[in-house]
């Protein structure tokens, strides 16, 4: 596994699945190494999120904006991940990349908004 592509959207899972255009609801998306979804598992363990699917295509979580957005205030949550060395690439330990954070949307998102967080396996 080389990591995850994470998409945080201000939609319930049902809204997201039914939407013709999902881009307007996206608050943030980024890529991270293998440990990059540990923060989501911690939210689940704390009872602040639910994991709806486990396949990696995607792993789907849902949580309230008030529990997620503070964790994204300074960009993607920190994580511990190993360096990844492939045939024609090297990703350093704790790698994050291709960060897109829509600060205007994040700032105006109600704290009681249900978010859908999809984590796509990048293998």
Secondary structure, 3 states (H helix, E strand, C coil): CCCEEEEEECCCHHHHHHCCCCHHHEEEEEEECHHHHHHHHHHHHCCCEEEEEECCCCEEEEEEHHHHHHHHCCCCCCCCCCCEECCCCEECCCCEEEEEECHHHHHHCCCCCEEEEEEEECC
